[in-house]
Amino acid sequence: MLIARVIGTTVATIKDPKLTGRKLLILRQTDEHGAPFGNPYVAIDTVDAGAGDLVLTAAGSSARQTDLTQDAPVDAVIMAIIDSLEVDGQVVFQKSP
């Protein structure tokens, strides 16, 4: 699993039928403190995440293991919205209410 932040959305009107009705979000991987790194990538959203959310993602064949993505041509999926992160006994991220 990877930690990432939602940085945008993608609209694709012509796509594989198994992706119809699925929200495509643009993510950027972060470290455990929320600092971004790497290139942006697109993931299927299965949990109604939104811009600015810190999320957990799965990639590769693991991305096709959710109820919504099984047997679909996806390489990355958002499977959780992070409420808080604790590293070395210290809370480094807390989602605002």
LUMDREN-233819 format. One record per atom (N, C-alpha, C): atom name; x, y, z; residue number from 1. Coordinates in steps of 0.02 Angstrom, whole numbers. Layout:
+------+--------+--------+--------+-----+
! atom !      x !      y !      z !   n !
+------+--------+--------+--------+-----+
!   CA !      X !      Y !      Z ! NUM !
...
+------+--------+--------+--------+-----+
***
This chain:
+------+--------+--------+--------+-----+
! atom !      x !      y !      z !   n !
+------+--------+--------+--------+-----+
!    N !     42 !    -59 !      0 !   1 !
!   CA !      0 !      0 !      0 !   1 !
!    C !     44 !     62 !      0 !   1 !
!    N !     19 !    114 !    -32 !   2 !
!   CA !     54 !    177 !    -35 !   2 !
!    C !     11 !    232 !     -6 !   2 !
!    N !     44 !    283 !     23 !   3 !
!   CA !      9 !    343 !     46 !   3 !
!    C !     14 !    394 !    -10 !   3 !
!    N !    -42 !    427 !    -26 !   4 !
!   CA !    -43 !    477 !    -79 !   4 !
!    C !    -93 !    531 !    -62 !   4 !
!    N !    -86 !    588 !    -95 !   5 !
!   CA !   -133 !    643 !    -87 !   5 !
!    C !   -169 !    653 !   -154 !   5 !
!    N !   -235 !    664 !   -150 !   6 !
!   CA !   -275 !    679 !   -210 !   6 !
!    C !   -260 !    750 !   -231 !   6 !
!    N !   -235 !    758 !   -293 !   7 !
!   CA !   -216 !    824 !   -317 !   7 !
!    C !   -259 !    847 !   -376 !   7 !
!    N !   -304 !    804 !   -401 !   8 !
!   CA !   -345 !    825 !   -457 !   8 !
!    C !   -391 !    770 !   -481 !   8 !
!    N !   -427 !    784 !   -535 !   9 !
!   CA !   -474 !    736 !   -564 !   9 !
!    C !   -458 !    726 !   -638 !   9 !
!    N !   -483 !    672 !   -664 !  10 !
!   CA !   -475 !    656 !   -735 !  10 !
!    C !   -544 !    641 !   -764 !  10 !
!    N !   -557 !    667 !   -823 !  11 !
!   CA !   -620 !    653 !   -858 !  11 !
!    C !   -602 !    616 !   -922 !  11 !
!    N !   -633 !    558 !   -932 !  12 !
!   CA !   -622 !    519 !   -993 !  12 !
!    C !   -690 !    494 !  -1017 !  12 !
!    N !   -717 !    525 !  -1069 !  13 !
!   CA !   -784 !    505 !  -1091 !  13 !
!    C !   -782 !    440 !  -1131 !  13 !
!    N !   -726 !    425 !  -1162 !  14 !
!   CA !   -720 !    362 !  -1199 !  14 !
!    C !   -670 !    319 !  -1161 !  14 !
!    N !   -694 !    263 !  -1135 !  15 !
!   CA !   -651 !    219 !  -1095 !  15 !
!    C !   -678 !    148 !  -1097 !  15 !
!    N !   -641 !    102 !  -1069 !  16 !
!   CA !   -663 !     33 !  -1064 !  16 !
!    C !   -730 !     31 !  -1027 !  16 !
!    N !   -778 !     -9 !  -1051 !  17 !
!   CA !   -844 !    -13 !  -1019 !  17 !
!    C !   -842 !    -30 !   -945 !  17 !
!    N !   -791 !    -67 !   -923 !  18 !
!   CA !   -786 !    -85 !   -852 !  18 !
!    C !   -769 !    -25 !   -808 !  18 !
!    N !   -749 !     30 !   -839 !  19 !
!   CA !   -732 !     90 !   -801 !  19 !
!    C !   -788 !    142 !   -802 !  19 !
!    N !   -842 !    128 !   -837 !  20 !
!   CA !   -898 !    174 !   -841 !  20 !
!    C !   -927 !    187 !   -771 !  20 !
!    N !   -936 !    250 !   -756 !  21 !
!   CA !   -964 !    269 !   -691 !  21 !
!    C !   -913 !    271 !   -635 !  21 !
!    N !   -850 !    259 !   -649 !  22 !
!   CA !   -798 !    259 !   -597 !  22 !
!    C !   -762 !    326 !   -598 !  22 !
!    N !   -749 !    353 !   -539 !  23 !
!   CA !   -714 !    417 !   -533 !  23 !
!    C !   -638 !    403 !   -538 !  23 !
!    N !   -605 !    443 !   -580 !  24 !
!   CA !   -533 !    438 !   -590 !  24 !
!    C !   -500 !    499 !   -558 !  24 !
!    N !   -457 !    488 !   -509 !  25 !
!   CA !   -425 !    543 !   -474 !  25 !
!    C !   -350 !    542 !   -487 !  25 !
!    N !   -320 !    602 !   -487 !  26 !
!   CA !   -248 !    609 !   -496 !  26 !
!    C !   -217 !    613 !   -426 !  26 !
!    N !   -167 !    571 !   -416 !  27 !
!   CA !   -134 !    565 !   -350 !  27 !
!    C !    -60 !    581 !   -356 !  27 !
!    N !    -31 !    599 !   -300 !  28 !
!   CA !     42 !    606 !   -296 !  28 !
!    C !     63 !    571 !   -231 !  28 !
!    N !    108 !    524 !   -236 !  29 !
!   CA !    131 !    487 !   -178 !  29 !
!    C !    163 !    535 !   -128 !  29 !
!    N !    155 !    520 !    -63 !  30 !
!   CA !    185 !    560 !    -10 !  30 !
!    C !    224 !    514 !     37 !  30 !
!    N !    267 !    545 !     77 !  31 !
!   CA !    299 !    507 !    130 !  31 !
!    C !    252 !    506 !    190 !  31 !
!    N !    275 !    478 !    246 !  32 !
!   CA !    232 !    471 !    304 !  32 !
!    C !    215 !    537 !    338 !  32 !
!    N !    249 !    591 !    317 !  33 !
!   CA !    235 !    657 !    344 !  33 !
!    C !    194 !    700 !    296 !  33 !
!    N !    176 !    671 !    239 !  34 !
!   CA !    135 !    707 !    190 !  34 !
!    C !    174 !    745 !    138 !  34 !
!    N !    241 !    739 !    138 !  35 !
!   CA !    282 !    774 !     88 !  35 !
!    C !    277 !    737 !     21 !  35 !
!    N !    257 !    771 !    -33 !  36 !
!   CA !    249 !    738 !    -98 !  36 !
!    C !    315 !    721 !   -131 !  36 !
!    N !    314 !    667 !   -171 !  37 !
!   CA !    372 !    650 !   -212 !  37 !
!    C !    347 !    607 !   -270 !  37 !
!    N !    389 !    600 !   -319 !  38 !
!   CA !    372 !    558 !   -377 !  38 !
!    C !    324 !    592 !   -425 !  38 !
!    N !    307 !    555 !   -477 !  39 !
!   CA !    262 !    580 !   -529 !  39 !
!    C !    189 !    568 !   -511 !  39 !
!    N !    145 !    613 !   -533 !  40 !
!   CA !     73 !    601 !   -522 !  40 !
!    C !     50 !    539 !   -559 !  40 !
!    N !     -3 !    507 !   -534 !  41 !
!   CA !    -32 !    450 !   -567 !  41 !
!    C !   -107 !    450 !   -556 !  41 !
!    N !   -143 !    411 !   -596 !  42 !
!   CA !   -216 !    409 !   -593 !  42 !
!    C !   -237 !    344 !   -559 !  42 !
!    N !   -288 !    349 !   -516 !  43 !
!   CA !   -314 !    290 !   -482 !  43 !
!    C !   -391 !    291 !   -483 !  43 !
!    N !   -420 !    233 !   -483 !  44 !
!   CA !   -493 !    226 !   -477 !  44 !
!    C !   -511 !    238 !   -404 !  44 !
!    N !   -562 !    279 !   -392 !  45 !
!   CA !   -584 !    294 !   -325 !  45 !
!    C !   -642 !    248 !   -305 !  45 !
!    N !   -633 !    210 !   -250 !  46 !
!   CA !   -687 !    165 !   -227 !  46 !
!    C !   -716 !    189 !   -161 !  46 !
!    N !   -692 !    246 !   -134 !  47 !
!   CA !   -714 !    267 !    -68 !  47 !
!    C !   -739 !    340 !    -66 !  47 !
!    N !   -751 !    370 !   -123 !  48 !
!   CA !   -775 !    439 !   -128 !  48 !
!    C !   -726 !    489 !    -98 !  48 !
!    N !   -663 !    482 !   -115 !  49 !
!   CA !   -611 !    530 !    -94 !  49 !
!    C !   -620 !    595 !   -134 !  49 !
!    N !   -587 !    647 !   -109 !  50 !
!   CA !   -591 !    711 !   -143 !  50 !
!    C !   -525 !    748 !   -141 !  50 !
!    N !   -523 !    805 !   -174 !  51 !
!   CA !   -462 !    845 !   -179 !  51 !
!    C !   -435 !    860 !   -110 !  51 !
!    N !   -369 !    849 !   -101 !  52 !
!   CA !   -335 !    862 !    -39 !  52 !
!    C !   -334 !    804 !     10 !  52 !
!    N !   -376 !    753 !     -1 !  53 !
!   CA !   -377 !    696 !     45 !  53 !
!    C !   -311 !    658 !     42 !  53 !
!    N !   -290 !    633 !    100 !  54 !
!   CA !   -234 !    587 !    104 !  54 !
!    C !   -264 !    517 !    103 !  54 !
!    N !   -240 !    474 !     58 !  55 !
!   CA !   -273 !    410 !     46 !  55 !
!    C !   -222 !    352 !     46 !  55 !
!    N !   -248 !    292 !     53 !  56 !
!   CA !   -208 !    231 !     43 !  56 !
!    C !   -226 !    203 !    -25 !  56 !
!    N !   -175 !    182 !    -61 !  57 !
!   CA !   -187 !    153 !   -127 !  57 !
!    C !   -154 !     85 !   -133 !  57 !
!    N !   -179 !     47 !   -180 !  58 !
!   CA !   -147 !    -17 !   -198 !  58 !
!    C !   -133 !    -12 !   -273 !  58 !
!    N !    -80 !    -46 !   -294 !  59 !
!   CA !    -61 !    -43 !   -365 !  59 !
!    C !    -50 !   -114 !   -392 !  59 !
!    N !    -48 !   -118 !   -458 !  60 !
!   CA !    -36 !   -182 !   -490 !  60 !
!    C !    -96 !   -229 !   -482 !  60 !
!    N !    -83 !   -293 !   -477 !  61 !
!   CA !   -137 !   -342 !   -473 !  61 !
!    C !   -179 !   -332 !   -410 !  61 !
!    N !   -150 !   -304 !   -358 !  62 !
!   CA !   -189 !   -290 !   -297 !  62 !
!    C !   -244 !   -239 !   -309 !  62 !
!    N !   -235 !   -195 !   -358 !  63 !
!   CA !   -285 !   -144 !   -373 !  63 !
!    C !   -349 !   -176 !   -402 !  63 !
!    N !   -345 !   -237 !   -424 !  64 !
!   CA !   -403 !   -270 !   -453 !  64 !
!    C !   -437 !   -317 !   -403 !  64 !
!    N !   -425 !   -307 !   -339 !  65 !
!   CA !   -453 !   -351 !   -288 !  65 !
!    C !   -513 !   -322 !   -251 !  65 !
!    N !   -533 !   -260 !   -265 !  66 !
!   CA !   -592 !   -231 !   -232 !  66 !
!    C !   -655 !   -254 !   -269 !  66 !
!    N !   -712 !   -247 !   -237 !  67 !
!   CA !   -775 !   -265 !   -269 !  67 !
!    C !   -787 !   -225 !   -333 !  67 !
!    N !   -767 !   -161 !   -332 !  68 !
!   CA !   -780 !   -118 !   -390 !  68 !
!    C !   -729 !   -124 !   -446 !  68 !
!    N !   -670 !   -152 !   -432 !  69 !
!   CA !   -618 !   -155 !   -483 !  69 !
!    C !   -601 !   -226 !   -506 !  69 !
!    N !   -634 !   -275 !   -477 !  70 !
!   CA !   -618 !   -344 !   -495 !  70 !
!    C !   -627 !   -355 !   -570 !  70 !
!    N !   -576 !   -382 !   -601 !  71 !
!   CA !   -575 !   -397 !   -673 !  71 !
!    C !   -579 !   -334 !   -717 !  71 !
!    N !   -564 !   -276 !   -690 !  72 !
!   CA !   -563 !   -215 !   -729 !  72 !
!    C !   -490 !   -197 !   -746 !  72 !
!    N !   -480 !   -160 !   -801 !  73 !
!   CA !   -412 !   -143 !   -822 !  73 !
!    C !   -384 !    -84 !   -782 !  73 !
!    N !   -370 !    -95 !   -718 !  74 !
!   CA !   -344 !    -41 !   -675 !  74 !
!    C !   -276 !    -61 !   -647 !  74 !
!    N !   -235 !    -11 !   -636 !  75 !
!   CA !   -169 !    -23 !   -607 !  75 !
!    C !   -161 !     11 !   -539 !  75 !
!    N !   -208 !     55 !   -521 !  76 !
!   CA !   -205 !     88 !   -456 !  76 !
!    C !   -276 !    102 !   -432 !  76 !
!    N !   -287 !     92 !   -366 !  77 !
!   CA !   -353 !    102 !   -337 !  77 !
!    C !   -345 !    137 !   -270 !  77 !
!    N !   -391 !    183 !   -256 !  78 !
!   CA !   -396 !    214 !   -190 !  78 !
!    C !   -442 !    170 !   -149 !  78 !
!    N !   -417 !    144 !    -94 !  79 !
!   CA !   -457 !     97 !    -54 !  79 !
!    C !   -471 !    121 !     16 !  79 !
!    N !   -443 !    178 !     36 !  80 !
!   CA !   -457 !    206 !    103 !  80 !
!    C !   -438 !    279 !    104 !  80 !
!    N !   -476 !    317 !    144 !  81 !
!   CA !   -460 !    387 !    159 !  81 !
!    C !   -430 !    387 !    229 !  81 !
!    N !   -371 !    416 !    236 !  82 !
!   CA !   -335 !    415 !    299 !  82 !
!    C !   -364 !    467 !    347 !  82 !
!    N !   -380 !    446 !    408 !  83 !
!   CA !   -403 !    491 !    461 !  83 !
!    C !   -345 !    519 !    500 !  83 !
!    N !   -296 !    476 !    515 !  84 !
!   CA !   -237 !    500 !    551 !  84 !
!    C !   -179 !    453 !    538 !  84 !
!    N !   -119 !    480 !    547 !  85 !
!   CA !    -57 !    441 !    542 !  85 !
!    C !    -16 !    453 !    605 !  85 !
!    N !      8 !    399 !    634 !  86 !
!   CA !     53 !    403 !    692 !  86 !
!    C !    118 !    370 !    673 !  86 !
!    N !    173 !    406 !    681 !  87 !
!   CA !    239 !    381 !    665 !  87 !
!    C !    284 !    390 !    726 !  87 !
!    N !    316 !    336 !    748 !  88 !
!   CA !    360 !    337 !    806 !  88 !
!    C !    326 !    369 !    867 !  88 !
!    N !    262 !    351 !    877 !  89 !
!   CA !    226 !    375 !    935 !  89 !
!    C !    200 !    446 !    930 !  89 !
!    N !    210 !    479 !    873 !  90 !
!   CA !    188 !    548 !    865 !  90 !
!    C !    138 !    553 !    807 !  90 !
!    N !     82 !    586 !    818 !  91 !
!   CA !     32 !    596 !    765 !  91 !
!    C !     61 !    647 !    716 !  91 !
!    N !     71 !    626 !    654 !  92 !
!   CA !    100 !    670 !    603 !  92 !
!    C !     47 !    695 !    554 !  92 !
!    N !    -12 !    665 !    556 !  93 !
!   CA !    -67 !    688 !    514 !  93 !
!    C !   -133 !    675 !    550 !  93 !
!    N !   -177 !    724 !    550 !  94 !
!   CA !   -244 !    717 !    577 !  94 !
!    C !   -292 !    752 !    529 !  94 !
!    N !   -340 !    714 !    502 !  95 !
!   CA !   -388 !    744 !    455 !  95 !
!    C !   -431 !    794 !    493 !  95 !
!    N !   -441 !    852 !    462 !  96 !
!   CA !   -485 !    901 !    495 !  96 !
!    C !   -557 !    880 !    488 !  96 !
!    N !   -597 !    896 !    539 !  97 !
!   CA !   -668 !    876 !    538 !  97 !
!    C !   -709 !    908 !    484 !  97 !
+------+--------+--------+--------+-----+
***
